[in-house]
Amino acid sequence: MWKPNQPGSSTPTTPEPSRPTPPSTPSFEAPRGAGSTGAGAAVSTGEQATIGKSLVVKGEVTGSESLYIDGKVEGAINLPGNRVTVGRNGQVAANIVAREVVVLGKVRGNCQASDRVDIRSEGSLTGDVIAARISIEDGAFFKGGIDIRKPGSADAKAAAPAEPVAVEA
């Protein structure tokens, strides 16, 4: 099988280096290509970082990818164009600014989402919510205020104190 594939140059020397090289090269090239394609696909669908169960983060979390929290976070989370998901084991004591916030664990702090806040049945949120949409499933715990804002209204952020007072409007 190897002689028909490599009949050209010196047969005794070439097959030995060529035998490992052709299987290795396609093997490495295929994962690289797949990795690049996979990474490109992951970026377009939204790459997600994870804070595992045993991790504790104290401070400010910022970045440009979505975040899944299954550990503890204290401080501030600022991911304005991305999703923040607090897993079932997650415990967050922070203000969250994101495009979308999904709560399956416990959150103590204010949530500001440009799109939506979703509190699932196992979730608990204690703090004020500012979002275009909010969803609270049966069995979820929520204590705080809700400010529904139209998407893309930057002026509404400056007028935040005036809006809760004018509840009739």
Secondary structure as UniProt FT lines:
FT   HELIX           2..5
FT   TURN            11..14
FT   HELIX           15..18
FT   TURN            19..20
FT   HELIX           21..45
FT   STRAND          48..51
FT   TURN            53..54
FT   STRAND          56..62
FT   STRAND          66..69
FT   STRAND          72..86
FT   TURN            88..89
FT   STRAND          91..103
FT   STRAND          106..108
FT   STRAND          111..119
FT   TURN            121..122
FT   STRAND          124..126
FT   STRAND          129..131
FT   STRAND          133..136
FT   TURN            138..139
FT   STRAND          141..143
FT   STRAND          146..148
FT   TURN            151..152
FT   HELIX           154..158
FT   TURN            159..161
FT   HELIX           162..165
FT   TURN            167..168
//
